Each structure stands twice: as C-alpha cells, then as structure tokens.
Amino acid sequence: MSEDTRRFAVIGHKGRMGQAIAAAIEEAGHEFCVGVDLGGDPVPLLGQCEVAVDFSAPDGLAASLEAAKAAGIPILVGTTGLEEEHFALIGEAAKAIPVLQTGNTSLGITLLAHLVREAAARLGPEWDIEVLEMHHRMKVDAPSGTAKLLGEAAAEARGVALSDAMDSGRHGFTGERREGAIGFATLRGGTVAGEHSVIFAGEQERITLAHSAEDRAIFARGAVKGALWLIGREPGRYRMEDVLGL
C-alpha cells in the first residue's frame, strides 16, 4: 500500500450511494477498509480508518458521529432528510473532530450554490426565487437535500432564514406569491439521478441556473474528494465550498 493511500470507512455502504462511494474510493487508489450498515456497531470499526463517509439514514447519524469522535477521525455527512436536532448533533461533534456536512457532494452543485448565492446577493428583492428539482421514483425525502442547499444559499445571501422564506406547499387557492418567498417544486419519476434549477424571475426577464446529474458516480467522486480534504483539518464544521476554496 502506498503511503499516499488513505483508509475509508463507509457508513451505509450497502445502499446505492454507499456502493458508488466504495467503487470511487478504489478508483481513486485508496482503501475501502470498513463498511457499516443498519444494526452494525461502528465504534470498534472506525478506529481502523482515517476518515468516515456517512450516507446512511438520519436515525443512524448520532451513532456515526459518536463513533467518529471515539476513533478521532473526520467524518463527511452526506445523509439527507436531516432535521434541526441532527444539525445540533453535528455542531457538537465538530467541537472534537472535523465534520463536513452537505446536502450534495457534487463539485458542480457546489459551484452552482456559489453562483446562486452571488446572484441572490446582487439582484434586488423584486426578483422572485424558485427552486425546481426532479429525482428518481425511489427517493423518499422532498424537497431534496440539494434543493434545500440551494435555497439556503439564496436565503443566506438575502440575510433571511430559509425556514422563514421557504414555500413548498402550494395547493388550491393560494393567493398571491408571498413577497420574499423562496419557492420549491418537487418532481419524482423514472430513474433521474438529479435535476436542479434555480429560477430568478424579474420584470420581463428570467435567469435560470441549473445542474444535471447523469450518474450518481459524480456524488461519489465528490464525496471522496471532500473526505480526503478533511484529513488533517482542525476540528470544526466544513462545507463543500471549503473544499473548492470558494
């Protein structure tokens, strides 16, 4: 084994993303040393590794973070569907180890979020913002973690909380669009890996920033790049933007 080879733990490795990440680790010349799945105890396993990647489920996040802390290794969290209590756990773990949490590990999406933030900061509040996403029929959470990531980028640029601006439940007689709202629309069907568009609609003009994922391998490669970047960092919370130096 080369001294440049890193040892990865993949939590949720039997899932579709977990399998793609395991393949991407080996493709990049590193070692997939441990796989952990539902019902498995990650604590005695992660100590064999240098970094952990978690693409499991929200219910398992606490155990994953505790195991990474016990092993003293960084962890990249790509699990979606997280709630406020999960972000609190991430913040607590980040006091002890480096933690990178993201709704999407694609390098293209990372750059898209940066562009969304720039556009939202420079366009006035009279420009309406809508986030449109489509995924395969098997996806269980909506809006997607990526859609929320893009909405958060827009909200952050406007100095508001996404929870206050988010509008994702339009149905029936809704009345006029709420000023300052960030709208979300969700489509599900087929085998779509991921389609995301952020629409800025002004008076007589529109700007659309979009990204198409053709294969989940792009997320796996991005996760490997992000996890490698985490190794040797100081404890704290990190984002994919940090990986690209944005």
VOLUMTOR-371840 format. One record per residue (C-alpha): chain; x, y, z. Coordinates in steps of 0.25 Angstrom, whole numbers, plus 5000, padded with zeros to 4 digits. Layout:
BEGIN
+---+------+------+------+
: c :   px :   py :   pz :
+---+------+------+------+
: A :    X :    Y :    Z :
...
+---+------+------+------+
This chain:
BEGIN
+---+------+------+------+
: c :   px :   py :   pz :
+---+------+------+------+
: A : 5000 : 5000 : 5000 :
: A : 5005 : 5014 : 4996 :
: A : 5008 : 5024 : 5007 :
: A : 4998 : 5033 : 5000 :
: A : 4987 : 5023 : 5001 :
: A : 4976 : 5026 : 5011 :
: A : 4967 : 5017 : 5018 :
: A : 4952 : 5020 : 5017 :
: A : 4940 : 5015 : 5025 :
: A : 4927 : 5016 : 5018 :
: A : 4914 : 5016 : 5027 :
: A : 4902 : 5011 : 5019 :
: A : 4911 : 5004 : 5009 :
: A : 4901 : 4994 : 5004 :
: A : 4892 : 5005 : 4999 :
: A : 4893 : 5011 : 4985 :
: A : 4901 : 5023 : 4989 :
: A : 4910 : 5014 : 4998 :
: A : 4913 : 5005 : 4987 :
: A : 4917 : 5016 : 4978 :
: A : 4926 : 5022 : 4988 :
: A : 4933 : 5009 : 4991 :
: A : 4936 : 5008 : 4976 :
: A : 4940 : 5023 : 4975 :
: A : 4950 : 5020 : 4987 :
: A : 4957 : 5009 : 4980 :
: A : 4956 : 5016 : 4966 :
: A : 4964 : 5028 : 4973 :
: A : 4974 : 5018 : 4978 :
: A : 4970 : 5018 : 4993 :
: A : 4965 : 5007 : 5002 :
: A : 4951 : 5004 : 5006 :
: A : 4954 : 4997 : 5019 :
: A : 4941 : 4997 : 5027 :
: A : 4926 : 4997 : 5023 :
: A : 4916 : 4999 : 5033 :
: A : 4901 : 4997 : 5032 :
: A : 4888 : 4997 : 5039 :
: A : 4889 : 4989 : 5052 :
: A : 4904 : 4989 : 5052 :
: A : 4913 : 4996 : 5063 :
: A : 4922 : 5006 : 5056 :
: A : 4930 : 5009 : 5069 :
: A : 4940 : 4997 : 5068 :
: A : 4941 : 4998 : 5053 :
: A : 4944 : 5013 : 5050 :
: A : 4957 : 5012 : 5058 :
: A : 4963 : 5004 : 5047 :
: A : 4961 : 5016 : 5037 :
: A : 4966 : 5030 : 5035 :
: A : 4953 : 5036 : 5030 :
: A : 4938 : 5033 : 5030 :
: A : 4927 : 5036 : 5020 :
: A : 4913 : 5034 : 5024 :
: A : 4902 : 5033 : 5014 :
: A : 4892 : 5025 : 5023 :
: A : 4880 : 5030 : 5029 :
: A : 4876 : 5041 : 5039 :
: A : 4873 : 5031 : 5050 :
: A : 4887 : 5026 : 5050 :
: A : 4895 : 5039 : 5050 :
: A : 4896 : 5040 : 5065 :
: A : 4904 : 5027 : 5065 :
: A : 4912 : 5031 : 5053 :
: A : 4917 : 5044 : 5060 :
: A : 4920 : 5037 : 5073 :
: A : 4928 : 5026 : 5066 :
: A : 4936 : 5036 : 5058 :
: A : 4939 : 5044 : 5071 :
: A : 4943 : 5031 : 5078 :
: A : 4952 : 5028 : 5067 :
: A : 4957 : 5042 : 5066 :
: A : 4955 : 5043 : 5051 :
: A : 4948 : 5053 : 5042 :
: A : 4934 : 5050 : 5036 :
: A : 4927 : 5054 : 5024 :
: A : 4912 : 5054 : 5025 :
: A : 4904 : 5053 : 5012 :
: A : 4891 : 5047 : 5018 :
: A : 4879 : 5055 : 5014 :
: A : 4866 : 5058 : 5021 :
: A : 4873 : 5064 : 5034 :
: A : 4865 : 5072 : 5044 :
: A : 4869 : 5082 : 5054 :
: A : 4873 : 5072 : 5065 :
: A : 4883 : 5066 : 5055 :
: A : 4890 : 5079 : 5052 :
: A : 4891 : 5081 : 5067 :
: A : 4898 : 5067 : 5068 :
: A : 4907 : 5071 : 5056 :
: A : 4911 : 5084 : 5063 :
: A : 4914 : 5077 : 5076 :
: A : 4923 : 5067 : 5069 :
: A : 4930 : 5078 : 5061 :
: A : 4936 : 5082 : 5075 :
: A : 4944 : 5070 : 5075 :
: A : 4946 : 5066 : 5060 :
: A : 4946 : 5071 : 5046 :
: A : 4931 : 5070 : 5041 :
: A : 4927 : 5073 : 5027 :
: A : 4912 : 5073 : 5025 :
: A : 4906 : 5075 : 5011 :
: A : 4893 : 5072 : 5004 :
: A : 4901 : 5069 : 4991 :
: A : 4915 : 5065 : 4989 :
: A : 4915 : 5068 : 4974 :
: A : 4926 : 5078 : 4971 :
: A : 4917 : 5084 : 4960 :
: A : 4906 : 5086 : 4970 :
: A : 4916 : 5093 : 4980 :
: A : 4919 : 5103 : 4969 :
: A : 4904 : 5105 : 4966 :
: A : 4901 : 5108 : 4980 :
: A : 4912 : 5118 : 4980 :
: A : 4906 : 5125 : 4967 :
: A : 4892 : 5125 : 4974 :
: A : 4898 : 5132 : 4986 :
: A : 4905 : 5142 : 4977 :
: A : 4892 : 5144 : 4968 :
: A : 4883 : 5146 : 4980 :
: A : 4892 : 5156 : 4987 :
: A : 4893 : 5165 : 4975 :
: A : 4879 : 5164 : 4970 :
: A : 4868 : 5172 : 4977 :
: A : 4857 : 5167 : 4985 :
: A : 4847 : 5169 : 4974 :
: A : 4853 : 5157 : 4967 :
: A : 4846 : 5144 : 4971 :
: A : 4853 : 5131 : 4974 :
: A : 4848 : 5118 : 4971 :
: A : 4855 : 5104 : 4973 :
: A : 4851 : 5093 : 4964 :
: A : 4856 : 5078 : 4966 :
: A : 4854 : 5065 : 4960 :
: A : 4859 : 5051 : 4965 :
: A : 4856 : 5036 : 4962 :
: A : 4843 : 5030 : 4968 :
: A : 4851 : 5023 : 4979 :
: A : 4855 : 5036 : 4986 :
: A : 4848 : 5037 : 5000 :
: A : 4850 : 5051 : 5004 :
: A : 4845 : 5064 : 4998 :
: A : 4850 : 5075 : 4995 :
: A : 4863 : 5068 : 4993 :
: A : 4875 : 5072 : 5001 :
: A : 4881 : 5078 : 4989 :
: A : 4869 : 5087 : 4987 :
: A : 4870 : 5092 : 5001 :
: A : 4884 : 5094 : 5000 :
: A : 4882 : 5103 : 4988 :
: A : 4870 : 5110 : 4995 :
: A : 4879 : 5112 : 5007 :
: A : 4890 : 5119 : 4998 :
: A : 4879 : 5129 : 4993 :
: A : 4873 : 5131 : 5007 :
: A : 4887 : 5134 : 5013 :
: A : 4890 : 5144 : 5002 :
: A : 4878 : 5151 : 5005 :
: A : 4880 : 5151 : 5020 :
: A : 4868 : 5143 : 5024 :
: A : 4866 : 5129 : 5030 :
: A : 4861 : 5119 : 5019 :
: A : 4851 : 5113 : 5029 :
: A : 4844 : 5127 : 5029 :
: A : 4845 : 5129 : 5014 :
: A : 4842 : 5115 : 5009 :
: A : 4829 : 5112 : 5002 :
: A : 4828 : 5097 : 4997 :
: A : 4813 : 5094 : 5000 :
: A : 4805 : 5101 : 4989 :
: A : 4792 : 5095 : 4986 :
: A : 4778 : 5100 : 4983 :
: A : 4775 : 5115 : 4985 :
: A : 4788 : 5121 : 4990 :
: A : 4786 : 5135 : 4987 :
: A : 4798 : 5144 : 4982 :
: A : 4812 : 5140 : 4983 :
: A : 4818 : 5144 : 4997 :
: A : 4828 : 5155 : 4996 :
: A : 4842 : 5150 : 4999 :
: A : 4838 : 5135 : 4998 :
: A : 4847 : 5124 : 4992 :
: A : 4838 : 5114 : 4985 :
: A : 4841 : 5100 : 4984 :
: A : 4835 : 5090 : 4974 :
: A : 4837 : 5075 : 4974 :
: A : 4836 : 5065 : 4963 :
: A : 4838 : 5050 : 4964 :
: A : 4839 : 5039 : 4954 :
: A : 4847 : 5029 : 4946 :
: A : 4862 : 5028 : 4948 :
: A : 4866 : 5042 : 4949 :
: A : 4879 : 5044 : 4957 :
: A : 4877 : 5058 : 4960 :
: A : 4872 : 5071 : 4953 :
: A : 4872 : 5084 : 4960 :
: A : 4869 : 5098 : 4955 :
: A : 4868 : 5111 : 4962 :
: A : 4860 : 5122 : 4955 :
: A : 4861 : 5137 : 4957 :
: A : 4849 : 5143 : 4952 :
: A : 4849 : 5158 : 4950 :
: A : 4840 : 5168 : 4942 :
: A : 4840 : 5163 : 4927 :
: A : 4853 : 5155 : 4929 :
: A : 4858 : 5142 : 4936 :
: A : 4871 : 5136 : 4940 :
: A : 4872 : 5121 : 4941 :
: A : 4884 : 5114 : 4948 :
: A : 4883 : 5099 : 4946 :
: A : 4891 : 5086 : 4948 :
: A : 4888 : 5072 : 4943 :
: A : 4894 : 5059 : 4949 :
: A : 4895 : 5048 : 4939 :
: A : 4900 : 5037 : 4949 :
: A : 4902 : 5036 : 4964 :
: A : 4917 : 5034 : 4962 :
: A : 4918 : 5049 : 4962 :
: A : 4913 : 5050 : 4976 :
: A : 4923 : 5038 : 4980 :
: A : 4935 : 5045 : 4974 :
: A : 4932 : 5058 : 4981 :
: A : 4930 : 5051 : 4994 :
: A : 4943 : 5044 : 4993 :
: A : 4950 : 5058 : 4989 :
: A : 4943 : 5064 : 5001 :
: A : 4947 : 5053 : 5011 :
: A : 4961 : 5054 : 5006 :
: A : 4961 : 5069 : 5008 :
: A : 4956 : 5067 : 5023 :
: A : 4968 : 5058 : 5027 :
: A : 4977 : 5066 : 5036 :
: A : 4968 : 5078 : 5038 :
: A : 4965 : 5085 : 5051 :
: A : 4952 : 5081 : 5058 :
: A : 4940 : 5089 : 5053 :
: A : 4929 : 5090 : 5043 :
: A : 4933 : 5090 : 5028 :
: A : 4925 : 5091 : 5015 :
: A : 4928 : 5086 : 5001 :
: A : 4931 : 5101 : 4997 :
: A : 4943 : 5100 : 5006 :
: A : 4948 : 5088 : 4998 :
: A : 4947 : 5097 : 4985 :
: A : 4953 : 5109 : 4992 :
: A : 4940 : 5117 : 4990 :
+---+------+------+------+
